[in-house]
């Protein structure tokens, strides 16, 4: 099969790495790809959000299957457009991807179907939102309704901070149209973790749990990022918790989307908080998380293409899905200044040495004609190691990362050492 992956980050590199192992893949393509993906797939210079150009290229070049990995093209209906053109695709249609594209939609869905989450209100006007913050007090959480690169959430510790967040989203348009509507919700407490699940519209198969680390700096300090590292599995995800999540959250969510006429095919991301009252949903995403994907797929022991085809075709209950024993850790190496402004174009050294003991997934890199790999994003690399337990996996990731250097590089030194990375 000729397979096209849409996207160009660390998540897409991990997907390409896993798909490249499938004997059913004849040729692998990625649009736009990056400097690391180029070693596994032919990169195609089409932006991930250009639906018309992507569909046209897939048709003209005989793609048999397309994996739509990022949130934006899913929300824009790329899967719908590909399927309409006769090309099978992995990922939810736009009417199901709305569980990530609109936080107010997902909150209303949870409320309607009694899926546990935080108390919340949605606002489209500034003054009522500010008045609600005053009435509820702090700590309180302010979320941009739409897609904001994983950065549209403020956990405000004071009323003033919450008011500032509301103004930044609704008045200053910090996240563009995504912040025209805001969701304000109660601040839940407890360990936070992620469970990704394969879905075929009716059936659901959870993957091993994972734990992202969103804050930029050690000790969970600094601004929220797209993710500075992840471990798999989470020590907090016990069999008892897993059972409750399946019965109270996972299965009801898939059933709810089917009942609403929005069957979900693809990877459904459950962001969970283990509160004193039991597990609750923090958020849904409509695709693999990044960097959770890098850690989780490192433990997959089955053919990813077979699983993706089963998700698309509604045969997930017949799929062979196996996982390796042990644990994984993905450590993100970032550009100085991220998640704010940062410079690009710095050469990266030590990749070959690091790759001898870990898998180095490229997130924000470019490749010169002479073979030089350079920085081109905020999150540059995801150094991912596996081991018999979490300590071994974490140690392996840091040991491999010690070989890598680029100007102004920084990373957290406590990935996997803090069990509540999103307080």
C-alpha positions as CSV (number, residue, x, y, z in Angstrom):
1,X,0.0,0.0,0.0
2,X,1.0,3.6,-0.6
3,X,0.5,5.5,2.7
4,X,0.5,9.2,3.3
5,X,0.9,10.7,6.8
6,X,-0.4,14.3,7.2
7,X,1.7,16.4,9.6
8,X,5.2,17.3,10.4
9,X,6.0,17.0,14.1
10,X,7.2,14.4,16.6
11,X,3.9,12.6,16.7
12,X,4.0,12.1,12.9
13,X,7.6,10.9,13.1
14,X,6.5,8.3,15.6
15,X,3.6,7.2,13.4
16,X,6.0,7.0,10.4
17,X,8.5,5.0,12.5
18,X,5.7,2.5,13.5
19,X,4.1,2.3,10.0
20,X,7.5,1.7,8.4
21,X,7.7,-1.6,10.2
22,X,4.5,-2.9,8.5
23,X,5.1,-5.3,5.6
24,X,1.9,-4.0,4.0
25,X,3.5,-0.5,3.4
26,X,5.1,-0.3,0.0
27,X,5.8,3.4,-0.1
28,X,5.5,5.9,2.8
29,X,5.0,9.7,2.3
30,X,4.6,12.5,4.7
31,X,3.3,16.1,4.2
32,X,5.0,18.3,5.0
33,X,7.2,16.0,7.2
34,X,10.5,17.1,8.8
35,X,14.2,16.5,8.8
36,X,13.9,13.2,10.7
37,X,10.8,11.9,8.9
38,X,12.8,12.2,5.6
39,X,14.8,9.2,6.6
40,X,11.6,7.0,6.6
41,X,9.3,8.6,4.1
42,X,9.3,10.9,1.1
43,X,8.4,14.4,2.3
44,X,5.8,16.3,0.3
45,X,5.8,20.2,0.7
46,X,2.1,20.6,1.3
47,X,0.9,22.4,4.5
48,X,-1.1,20.0,6.8
49,X,-4.0,22.4,6.8
50,X,-4.3,22.7,3.0
51,X,-7.2,20.3,2.5
52,X,-7.7,20.8,-1.2
53,X,-4.0,20.5,-2.1
54,X,-3.6,17.4,0.1
55,X,-6.6,15.6,-1.4
56,X,-5.5,16.5,-4.9
57,X,-2.0,15.2,-4.3
58,X,-3.3,12.0,-2.7
59,X,-5.5,11.3,-5.7
60,X,-2.9,12.2,-8.3
61,X,-0.2,10.0,-6.7
62,X,-2.3,6.9,-6.0
63,X,-2.4,6.9,-2.2
64,X,-4.2,3.8,-0.9
65,X,-4.5,5.1,2.7
66,X,-4.0,8.5,4.4
67,X,-3.3,9.0,8.1
68,X,-4.5,12.5,9.2
69,X,-2.6,13.1,12.5
70,X,-2.9,16.7,13.6
71,X,-6.0,18.5,15.1
72,X,-6.4,21.3,12.6
73,X,-6.9,19.3,9.4
74,X,-9.2,16.9,11.3
75,X,-11.4,19.9,12.4
76,X,-11.3,21.2,8.8
77,X,-12.7,18.0,7.5
78,X,-9.8,16.5,5.7
79,X,-10.9,12.9,6.4
80,X,-14.4,13.8,5.0
81,X,-12.7,15.2,1.8
82,X,-10.4,12.3,1.4
83,X,-13.3,9.8,1.8
84,X,-15.4,11.7,-0.7
85,X,-12.6,11.5,-3.2
86,X,-12.5,7.7,-2.7
87,X,-9.4,7.5,-0.5
88,X,-9.7,5.6,2.8
89,X,-8.4,7.7,5.7
90,X,-7.6,7.3,9.4
91,X,-9.0,9.8,11.8
92,X,-12.4,11.2,12.8
93,X,-14.6,13.1,10.4
94,X,-15.1,16.8,11.3
95,X,-18.4,16.2,13.1
96,X,-16.7,13.8,15.5
97,X,-13.4,15.8,15.7
98,X,-15.4,18.6,17.3
99,X,-14.9,16.9,20.6
100,X,-11.5,18.6,20.5
101,X,-12.3,21.6,18.2
102,X,-14.9,22.9,20.6
103,X,-14.5,22.6,24.4
104,X,-18.1,23.8,24.9
105,X,-19.4,21.0,22.7
106,X,-17.4,18.4,24.6
107,X,-18.5,19.8,27.9
108,X,-22.2,19.7,26.8
109,X,-21.8,16.2,25.6
110,X,-20.4,15.1,28.9
111,X,-23.2,16.8,30.8
112,X,-25.9,15.3,28.6
113,X,-24.5,11.7,29.0
114,X,-23.5,12.0,32.6
115,X,-19.7,11.6,32.0
116,X,-17.8,12.9,35.0
117,X,-16.1,16.3,34.5
118,X,-15.7,19.6,36.2
119,X,-18.6,22.0,36.8
120,X,-18.5,24.6,34.0
121,X,-20.1,27.5,32.2
122,X,-19.6,28.8,28.6
123,X,-19.4,32.4,27.7
124,X,-19.5,34.4,24.4
125,X,-19.5,37.9,26.0
126,X,-16.8,39.5,28.2
127,X,-18.7,41.0,31.1
128,X,-20.8,37.9,32.1
129,X,-17.6,35.9,32.0
130,X,-15.8,38.3,34.3
131,X,-18.8,38.3,36.6
132,X,-18.8,34.5,36.8
133,X,-15.1,34.5,37.8
134,X,-15.8,37.0,40.6
135,X,-18.7,34.9,41.8
136,X,-16.8,31.6,41.7
137,X,-13.5,32.7,43.1
138,X,-10.1,31.0,42.6
139,X,-8.4,28.7,41.8
140,X,-10.4,28.4,38.5
141,X,-9.7,27.3,35.0
142,X,-10.2,29.4,31.9
143,X,-10.2,27.7,28.5
144,X,-10.3,29.0,24.9
145,X,-13.2,27.1,23.2
146,X,-11.3,26.3,20.0
147,X,-7.9,24.9,19.0
148,X,-5.0,26.8,20.4
149,X,-1.9,24.5,20.0
150,X,-2.4,23.0,23.4
151,X,-1.8,26.4,25.0
152,X,-5.3,27.8,25.4
153,X,-5.8,26.8,29.0
154,X,-5.0,29.0,32.1
155,X,-5.2,27.5,35.6
156,X,-5.7,30.7,37.5
157,X,-4.6,30.8,41.1
158,X,-6.2,34.2,41.8
159,X,-9.3,36.0,40.6
160,X,-7.1,38.7,39.0
161,X,-5.2,36.1,37.0
162,X,-8.5,34.6,35.8
163,X,-9.9,38.0,34.8
164,X,-6.6,38.7,32.9
165,X,-6.9,35.3,31.1
166,X,-10.5,36.0,30.1
167,X,-9.6,39.5,28.7
168,X,-6.6,38.0,26.9
169,X,-8.8,35.5,25.1
170,X,-11.9,37.4,24.5
171,X,-10.7,41.0,24.2
172,X,-7.1,40.8,23.0
173,X,-7.7,37.7,20.9
174,X,-4.5,36.1,22.0
175,X,-5.7,32.8,20.4
176,X,-7.6,34.4,17.5
177,X,-11.1,33.0,16.9
178,X,-10.4,30.1,19.3
179,X,-10.9,32.5,22.2
180,X,-14.0,34.2,21.0
181,X,-15.9,31.8,23.2
182,X,-14.5,30.6,26.6
183,X,-15.3,27.8,29.0
184,X,-14.7,28.6,32.7
185,X,-14.7,25.6,35.0
186,X,-14.0,24.5,38.5
187,X,-10.4,23.6,39.3
188,X,-10.1,19.9,39.9
189,X,-7.3,18.4,42.0
190,X,-5.4,15.2,41.8
191,X,-2.9,13.4,39.5
192,X,-3.5,14.0,35.8
193,X,-2.8,11.4,33.1
194,X,-3.7,10.5,29.5
195,X,-5.3,7.4,28.0
196,X,-5.3,7.1,24.2
197,X,-7.8,4.7,22.7
198,X,-8.3,3.2,19.3
199,X,-11.9,3.6,18.2
200,X,-13.9,2.3,15.2
201,X,-17.2,4.1,15.8
202,X,-18.5,1.5,18.1
203,X,-15.7,-0.4,19.7
204,X,-12.8,1.0,21.8
205,X,-9.4,-0.4,22.8
206,X,-7.4,1.7,25.3
207,X,-3.6,1.9,24.9
208,X,-1.2,1.9,27.9
209,X,-1.7,5.0,30.0
210,X,0.8,7.9,29.8
211,X,1.6,11.1,31.6
212,X,2.5,14.4,29.8
213,X,4.5,17.2,31.5
214,X,3.1,20.5,30.3
215,X,5.0,23.1,32.2
216,X,8.1,24.5,30.6
217,X,10.5,24.2,33.6
218,X,11.4,21.8,36.4
219,X,9.1,21.5,39.3
220,X,6.1,22.3,37.1
221,X,7.0,25.9,36.8
222,X,6.7,28.3,33.9
223,X,4.1,28.6,31.1
224,X,2.1,25.7,29.6
225,X,3.7,24.2,26.5
226,X,2.6,21.6,24.0
227,X,4.4,19.0,26.2
228,X,8.0,18.8,27.5
229,X,8.0,15.0,28.0
230,X,6.0,11.9,28.7
231,X,6.2,8.6,30.4
232,X,4.3,5.4,29.7
233,X,2.7,3.9,31.7
234,X,1.5,6.2,34.5
235,X,2.2,4.9,38.0
236,X,-1.2,6.3,39.1
237,X,-3.3,4.3,36.6
238,X,-4.1,1.2,38.7
239,X,-6.3,-1.7,37.5
240,X,-9.1,-0.3,39.7
241,X,-8.8,3.2,38.1
242,X,-8.7,1.6,34.7
243,X,-11.9,-0.3,35.4
244,X,-13.7,2.8,36.5
245,X,-12.5,4.8,33.5
246,X,-13.7,2.1,31.1
247,X,-17.2,1.9,32.6
248,X,-17.8,5.6,33.6
249,X,-15.9,7.5,30.8
250,X,-14.5,5.5,27.8
251,X,-17.4,3.4,26.8
252,X,-20.0,6.1,27.6
253,X,-18.1,8.6,25.4
254,X,-18.0,6.3,22.4
255,X,-21.6,5.5,22.8
256,X,-22.6,9.2,23.2
257,X,-20.8,10.1,20.0
258,X,-22.5,7.3,18.2
259,X,-25.9,8.3,19.6
260,X,-25.4,11.9,18.5
261,X,-24.8,10.6,14.9
262,X,-21.0,11.4,15.1
263,X,-19.4,8.0,15.3
264,X,-15.7,8.4,16.2
265,X,-13.1,6.5,14.1
266,X,-9.4,7.0,15.0
267,X,-7.6,7.8,18.2
268,X,-9.6,9.4,21.0
269,X,-7.5,11.1,23.7
270,X,-8.8,11.1,27.2
271,X,-7.2,13.7,29.4
272,X,-8.1,12.5,32.9
273,X,-7.8,13.9,36.5
274,X,-7.9,11.4,39.3
275,X,-9.9,13.5,41.8
276,X,-10.8,12.5,45.3
277,X,-14.3,11.8,43.9
278,X,-13.0,9.5,41.2
279,X,-11.6,9.9,37.6
280,X,-13.0,12.8,35.6
281,X,-12.4,14.2,32.1
282,X,-10.2,17.2,31.8
283,X,-10.4,17.3,28.0
284,X,-10.9,15.2,24.9
285,X,-8.5,15.3,21.9
286,X,-9.4,13.8,18.5
287,X,-5.9,12.3,17.8
288,X,-2.7,11.0,19.3
289,X,-1.2,13.3,21.9
290,X,2.3,14.7,21.4
291,X,4.6,13.7,23.1
292,X,2.5,10.9,24.6
293,X,2.4,9.2,21.1
294,X,6.1,8.8,21.0
295,X,6.2,7.0,24.3
296,X,3.1,4.9,23.8
297,X,3.9,3.7,20.3
298,X,7.4,2.7,21.4
299,X,5.7,-0.2,23.3
300,X,3.4,-1.3,20.5
301,X,4.1,-4.9,19.4
302,X,1.5,-5.2,16.6
303,X,1.2,-3.9,13.1
304,X,-0.1,-0.3,13.4
305,X,-1.4,-0.2,9.8
306,X,-3.6,-3.2,10.6
307,X,-5.0,-1.4,13.6
308,X,-5.6,1.8,11.7
309,X,-7.4,-0.1,9.0
310,X,-9.6,-1.8,11.6
311,X,-10.5,1.6,13.1
312,X,-11.5,2.9,9.7
313,X,-13.4,-0.3,8.7
314,X,-15.3,-0.9,12.0
315,X,-13.5,-4.2,12.7
316,X,-11.5,-3.2,15.8
317,X,-13.0,-6.0,17.9
318,X,-11.2,-8.4,15.6
319,X,-7.8,-6.6,15.6
320,X,-4.6,-8.1,17.1
321,X,-3.3,-5.4,19.5
322,X,-0.4,-6.3,21.7
323,X,2.0,-4.3,23.8
324,X,5.5,-4.9,25.0
325,X,6.2,-5.3,28.7
326,X,8.2,-2.5,30.4
327,X,8.0,1.3,30.1
328,X,8.9,4.2,27.9
329,X,10.0,7.8,28.4
330,X,10.1,10.6,25.8
331,X,12.2,13.7,26.7
332,X,11.6,16.8,24.7
333,X,14.6,19.0,23.8
334,X,13.4,22.5,23.1
335,X,14.6,25.8,21.6
336,X,15.5,28.6,24.1
337,X,12.5,30.9,24.5
338,X,9.8,28.3,23.8
339,X,6.8,28.4,24.3
340,X,7.4,32.1,23.5
341,X,9.5,33.4,20.6
342,X,12.7,31.5,19.7
343,X,15.4,31.5,17.0
344,X,15.6,28.8,14.3
345,X,18.2,27.4,12.0
346,X,20.8,26.1,14.5
347,X,22.7,23.0,13.5
348,X,22.1,19.9,15.7
349,X,24.9,17.5,16.6
350,X,25.1,14.1,18.3
351,X,22.0,12.6,16.7
352,X,23.8,9.5,15.6
353,X,25.3,8.8,19.0
354,X,21.9,9.3,20.7
355,X,20.2,7.0,18.2
356,X,22.4,4.1,19.3
357,X,20.5,3.7,22.6
358,X,17.2,5.5,22.0
359,X,14.9,6.6,19.2
360,X,15.2,10.3,18.4
361,X,11.9,11.5,17.0
362,X,12.2,14.9,15.2
363,X,9.5,17.5,16.0
364,X,10.9,20.8,14.7
365,X,13.8,20.1,12.4
366,X,14.8,20.8,8.8
367,X,17.3,19.0,6.6
368,X,19.9,20.8,4.5
369,X,21.0,19.4,1.1
370,X,24.3,18.6,2.7
371,X,22.6,16.5,5.3
372,X,22.9,19.0,8.2
373,X,19.9,18.8,10.5
374,X,18.8,22.2,11.9
375,X,16.3,23.5,14.4
376,X,13.0,24.8,12.9
377,X,10.5,24.7,15.8
378,X,10.0,25.2,19.5
379,X,9.9,21.6,20.4
380,X,12.9,20.2,18.4
381,X,13.4,16.6,19.3
382,X,11.8,13.8,21.4
383,X,14.4,11.4,22.7
384,X,12.6,8.2,23.5
385,X,13.9,5.2,25.4
386,X,12.3,2.0,26.6
387,X,13.3,-0.2,29.5
388,X,12.1,-3.0,31.8
389,X,10.7,-0.3,34.2
390,X,10.2,3.5,34.4
391,X,13.5,4.2,36.1
392,X,15.4,2.4,33.3
393,X,13.4,4.1,30.5
394,X,13.9,7.6,32.1
395,X,17.6,7.0,32.6
396,X,18.0,5.8,29.0
397,X,16.3,8.9,27.6
398,X,18.5,11.3,29.6
399,X,21.7,9.3,28.8
400,X,20.9,9.5,25.1
401,X,20.0,13.2,25.2
402,X,23.4,13.9,26.7
403,X,24.9,13.4,23.3
404,X,22.8,16.0,21.6
405,X,23.5,19.7,21.3
406,X,22.2,22.8,19.6
407,X,22.4,26.5,20.6
408,X,20.1,27.5,23.4
409,X,18.8,24.0,23.9
410,X,16.9,23.3,27.1
411,X,14.9,20.5,28.6
412,X,13.3,19.5,31.9
413,X,15.5,17.4,34.2
414,X,12.5,15.9,36.1
415,X,10.4,14.1,33.5
416,X,8.9,11.1,35.1
417,X,10.1,12.2,38.6
418,X,7.0,14.2,39.4
419,X,3.8,12.2,39.5
420,X,1.4,15.1,39.2
421,X,2.8,17.1,36.3
422,X,-0.2,19.4,35.9
423,X,-1.1,20.7,39.4
